[in-house]
Amino acid sequence: MITTQIEQHIATITIDRPERKNALTPAMYQSMVDALRAFDADDAVRVALITGTDETFCSGNDLADFLNSPPIGADSPVVQFLYALRDFSKPLLFAVNGVAVGVGVTMLLFADYVVLGDNAKLQLPFINLALCPEGSSSLVLVQKAGYLKAAEKLMFGEMFGADEAVAMGIANGVVPASESLNFAMSKARLLSEKSPQAMRETKRLLRMNNEQALRNTIDIEIQAFGQLLRGAHAKEAMTAFFEKRKPVFE
């Protein structure tokens, strides 16, 4: 489930489905879309913070729901979530503990500040499911980490740790997992005390030169992702995942 709260100009979105490692369903995506858009329009909110549970941030999509409701088309909750992250005009922070997989990583690429717990483990496993990057990761990850490191993470699909994520520019820093949320909240409070008008303008200017490329990349990735998702290789990869075997691609 998704829970939200607003306190002292800071809005918090918590991904709270620990029994499924915070895997996201279409309904959970829609809840976050609605929350982000409401927070962006609410003058009482100056900063937003997204977090998970103590041991898990987000393990990506719930594959069972993913197969039943494929995120194909701009109207799908998954795509609308990416748009809501892209369009959020106020500071957006993340506090990440434990596993962050797939969209659990790509959503961080829209952040203005990210703190990782020292137990964080990240993975971009799209290739393992015979899929391609999403969430503008084919653009932003190259910009942050360089082509070779981005290619390594997106082509091999292997897990990596918090320190490497900081070195790649995905996160600002690492703290003990027990302190990550409080640390991120302290940063959110600092931002909430500054002029909200000047803060929004600063964010707009920081992103201005990349805005059109970001929009184009998200839409191109969505089309490519949808085509692959409908293909035989994705079906084989996901069937193999559930059957706990190695996929065979003909």
CORZIZI-V55087 format. One record per residue. N is the residue number from 1. RES is the residue in one letter. SS is DSSP state (@ for helix, = for strand, . for the rest). Layout:
BEGIN
{{N;RES;SS} {N;RES;SS}}
END
This chain:
BEGIN
{{1;M;.} {2;I;=} {3;T;=} {4;T;=} {5;Q;=} {6;I;=} {7;E;=} {8;Q;.} {9;H;.} {10;I;=} {11;A;=} {12;T;=} {13;I;=} {14;T;=} {15;I;=} {16;D;.} {17;R;.} {18;P;@} {19;E;@} {20;R;@} {21;K;.} {22;N;.} {23;A;.} {24;L;=} {25;T;.} {26;P;@} {27;A;@} {28;M;@} {29;Y;@} {30;Q;@} {31;S;@} {32;M;@} {33;V;@} {34;D;@} {35;A;@} {36;L;@} {37;R;@} {38;A;@} {39;F;@} {40;D;@} {41;A;@} {42;D;.} {43;D;.} {44;A;.} {45;V;.} {46;R;.} {47;V;=} {48;A;=} {49;L;=} {50;I;=} {51;T;=} {52;G;.} {53;T;.} {54;D;.} {55;E;.} {56;T;=} {57;F;=} {58;C;=} {59;S;.} {60;G;.} {61;N;=} {62;D;.} {63;L;@} {64;A;@} {65;D;@} {66;F;@} {67;L;@} {68;N;@} {69;S;.} {70;P;.} {71;P;.} {72;I;.} {73;G;.} {74;A;.} {75;D;.} {76;S;.} {77;P;@} {78;V;@} {79;V;@} {80;Q;@} {81;F;@} {82;L;@} {83;Y;@} {84;A;@} {85;L;@} {86;R;@} {87;D;@} {88;F;.} {89;S;.} {90;K;.} {91;P;=} {92;L;=} {93;L;=} {94;F;=} {95;A;=} {96;V;=} {97;N;.} {98;G;.} {99;V;=} {100;A;=} {101;V;=} {102;G;.} {103;V;@} {104;G;@} {105;V;@} {106;T;@} {107;M;@} {108;L;@} {109;L;@} {110;F;@} {111;A;.} {112;D;.} {113;Y;=} {114;V;=} {115;V;=} {116;L;=} {117;G;=} {118;D;.} {119;N;.} {120;A;.} {121;K;=} {122;L;=} {123;Q;=} {124;L;.} {125;P;.} {126;F;@} {127;I;@} {128;N;@} {129;L;@} {130;A;.} {131;L;.} {132;C;.} {133;P;.} {134;E;.} {135;G;.} {136;S;.} {137;S;@} {138;S;@} {139;L;@} {140;V;@} {141;L;@} {142;V;@} {143;Q;@} {144;K;@} {145;A;@} {146;G;.} {147;Y;@} {148;L;@} {149;K;@} {150;A;@} {151;A;@} {152;E;@} {153;K;@} {154;L;@} {155;M;@} {156;F;@} {157;G;.} {158;E;.} {159;M;.} {160;F;=} {161;G;=} {162;A;@} {163;D;@} {164;E;@} {165;A;@} {166;V;@} {167;A;@} {168;M;.} {169;G;.} {170;I;.} {171;A;.} {172;N;.} {173;G;=} {174;V;=} {175;V;=} {176;P;.} {177;A;@} {178;S;@} {179;E;@} {180;S;@} {181;L;@} {182;N;@} {183;F;@} {184;A;@} {185;M;@} {186;S;@} {187;K;@} {188;A;@} {189;R;@} {190;L;@} {191;L;@} {192;S;@} {193;E;.} {194;K;.} {195;S;.} {196;P;@} {197;Q;@} {198;A;@} {199;M;@} {200;R;@} {201;E;@} {202;T;@} {203;K;@} {204;R;@} {205;L;@} {206;L;@} {207;R;@} {208;M;@} {209;N;.} {210;N;.} {211;E;@} {212;Q;@} {213;A;@} {214;L;@} {215;R;@} {216;N;@} {217;T;@} {218;I;@} {219;D;@} {220;I;@} {221;E;@} {222;I;@} {223;Q;@} {224;A;@} {225;F;@} {226;G;@} {227;Q;@} {228;L;@} {229;L;@} {230;R;.} {231;G;.} {232;A;@} {233;H;@} {234;A;@} {235;K;@} {236;E;@} {237;A;@} {238;M;@} {239;T;@} {240;A;@} {241;F;@} {242;F;@} {243;E;@} {244;K;.} {245;R;.} {246;K;.} {247;P;.} {248;V;.} {249;F;.} {250;E;.}}
END
